[in-house]
Amino acid sequence: METNEENMAHVAELIERAKAAGLQGADWLESLGVKRCCEGYNGIGPEFLPVKIRAKVTKHLALFEPAALPHDLRNEFSDGTREGFLAANDEFRYNCLRLADDAYPTNRKHRVAAKAAAEILYLFVSADGFGWKAWLEAHERYVKKTNQPTN
């Protein structure tokens, strides 16, 4: 995401929402700083989606945006391991379900629908055909950017 004032303010708000909701990874985001988080965040959806479509997906799934931020950063810092992939996706699932519970504490119908959407998002990011491939590609980019040896 471009690091202009509007985007930086939005990412700062997402970090605060993640902290307020007690999401996993919220403290880590804070330690990275708003600018670094902004650089690594692309909204909800895979990189291959055109920006305008990803913006619409993000708008429709805004409830889960505080969970998408740490997930995007976990991917950006991918270690290329299966364990890291599973941990990042488990964190994303936990965070999405927590946001669904928090958003609809008394409305069971809406809470169930939000949790179903959270599970669909989790299945998408954790799928071997898509998520795992994206995790490995992110690791390759990270290795090239940091000049670190591969696993």
Wavefront OBJ file of the C-alpha trace (Angstrom):
o trace
v 0.000 0.000 0.000
v 1.259 3.467 -0.814
v 2.501 5.284 2.287
v 0.498 8.489 1.911
v -1.193 10.215 4.871
v -4.614 8.672 4.231
v -3.281 5.113 3.992
v -1.017 5.568 6.997
v -3.973 6.824 9.062
v -6.035 3.830 7.936
v -3.312 1.338 8.858
v -2.804 3.067 12.229
v -6.544 2.639 12.840
v -6.346 -1.054 11.887
v -3.499 -1.575 14.346
v -5.523 0.107 17.097
v -8.584 -2.009 16.248
v -6.443 -5.164 16.315
v -5.058 -4.223 19.723
v -8.501 -3.314 21.095
v -9.907 -6.656 19.919
v -7.007 -8.569 21.463
v -5.970 -10.051 18.127
v -2.908 -12.223 17.871
v -0.031 -10.339 16.278
v -1.322 -6.886 17.252
v 1.715 -6.120 19.436
v 4.011 -7.299 16.655
v 2.318 -4.892 14.238
v 2.840 -2.062 16.682
v 6.530 -2.967 16.982
v 6.899 -2.852 13.177
v 5.439 0.643 13.044
v 2.697 2.134 10.934
v 4.896 2.950 7.931
v 6.294 -0.585 7.670
v 2.824 -2.093 8.097
v 1.454 0.221 5.432
v 4.180 -0.855 3.011
v 3.274 -4.531 3.466
v -0.527 -4.292 3.485
v -2.602 -4.702 0.336
v -6.120 -5.134 1.714
v -8.173 -8.309 1.616
v -7.441 -10.516 -1.335
v -4.489 -11.913 -3.221
v -1.897 -9.768 -4.963
v -2.983 -10.965 -8.377
v -6.367 -9.257 -8.030
v -6.503 -5.844 -9.668
v -6.321 -3.047 -7.092
v -9.896 -1.856 -7.769
v -11.335 -5.337 -7.238
v -9.275 -5.901 -4.098
v -10.532 -2.531 -2.788
v -14.132 -3.684 -3.306
v -13.457 -7.024 -1.610
v -11.830 -5.195 1.298
v -14.809 -2.852 1.587
v -17.288 -5.751 1.649
v -15.225 -7.701 4.173
v -14.160 -4.689 6.266
v -15.001 -6.527 9.482
v -11.949 -8.737 8.876
v -9.493 -6.014 7.890
v -7.768 -5.927 11.303
v -7.040 -9.662 10.810
v -5.853 -9.200 7.231
v -3.147 -6.711 8.251
v -1.032 -9.098 10.363
v -1.680 -11.872 7.852
v -0.301 -9.765 4.993
v 2.773 -8.909 7.055
v 3.302 -12.557 8.098
v 3.279 -13.401 4.400
v 5.684 -10.617 3.565
v 8.116 -11.965 6.181
v 7.483 -15.576 5.102
v 10.083 -18.054 6.324
v 9.163 -20.512 3.580
v 8.362 -23.311 6.032
v 5.188 -25.330 6.312
v 5.117 -24.600 10.047
v 5.279 -20.864 9.440
v 2.529 -21.110 6.817
v 0.242 -23.052 9.141
v 0.931 -20.703 12.072
v 0.182 -17.586 9.985
v -3.084 -19.077 8.762
v -4.118 -20.319 12.207
v -3.515 -16.800 13.537
v -5.626 -15.362 10.695
v -8.462 -17.800 11.408
v -8.405 -17.084 15.146
v -8.407 -13.343 14.526
v -11.269 -13.479 12.011
v -13.416 -15.609 14.318
v -12.676 -13.293 17.221
v -13.718 -10.268 15.161
v -16.956 -12.053 14.165
v -17.743 -12.828 17.809
v -16.969 -9.259 18.879
v -19.034 -7.703 16.079
v -22.201 -9.668 16.828
v -22.236 -10.701 20.500
v -26.033 -10.781 20.763
v -27.151 -11.406 17.190
v -26.667 -15.118 16.616
v -27.791 -15.048 12.969
v -25.259 -12.365 12.008
v -22.518 -13.933 14.147
v -22.984 -17.309 12.432
v -22.896 -15.649 9.000
v -19.749 -13.695 9.905
v -18.078 -16.843 11.231
v -18.975 -18.664 8.009
v -17.328 -15.861 6.025
v -14.282 -16.118 8.307
v -14.007 -19.847 7.651
v -14.239 -19.288 3.886
v -11.443 -16.728 4.074
v -9.369 -19.169 6.113
v -9.934 -21.979 3.609
v -8.871 -19.678 0.793
v -5.613 -18.506 2.409
v -4.678 -21.947 3.710
v -5.291 -23.882 0.488
v -2.218 -25.635 -0.837
v -2.949 -24.608 -4.427
v -3.158 -20.936 -3.612
v -2.025 -20.039 -0.097
v 0.995 -22.317 0.073
v 2.180 -21.177 -3.354
v 1.788 -17.527 -2.307
v 3.697 -18.247 0.947
v 6.628 -19.733 -0.973
v 6.640 -16.878 -3.500
v 6.596 -14.355 -0.647
v 9.556 -16.145 0.923
v 11.521 -15.907 -2.320
v 10.821 -12.163 -2.507
v 11.855 -11.753 1.144
v 15.117 -13.654 0.592
v 15.949 -11.515 -2.457
v 15.089 -8.286 -0.656
v 17.106 -9.119 2.478
v 19.888 -11.151 0.829
v 19.321 -13.944 3.340
v 20.075 -17.596 2.597
v 17.147 -19.861 1.779
v 15.966 -22.570 4.184
l 1 2 3 4 5 6 7 8 9 10 11 12 13 14 15 16 17 18 19 20 21 22 23 24 25 26 27 28 29 30 31 32 33 34 35 36 37 38 39 40 41 42 43 44 45 46 47 48 49 50 51 52 53 54 55 56 57 58 59 60 61 62 63 64 65 66 67 68 69 70 71 72 73 74 75 76 77 78 79 80 81 82 83 84 85 86 87 88 89 90 91 92 93 94 95 96 97 98 99 100 101 102 103 104 105 106 107 108 109 110 111 112 113 114 115 116 117 118 119 120 121 122 123 124 125 126 127 128 129 130 131 132 133 134 135 136 137 138 139 140 141 142 143 144 145 146 147 148 149 150 151
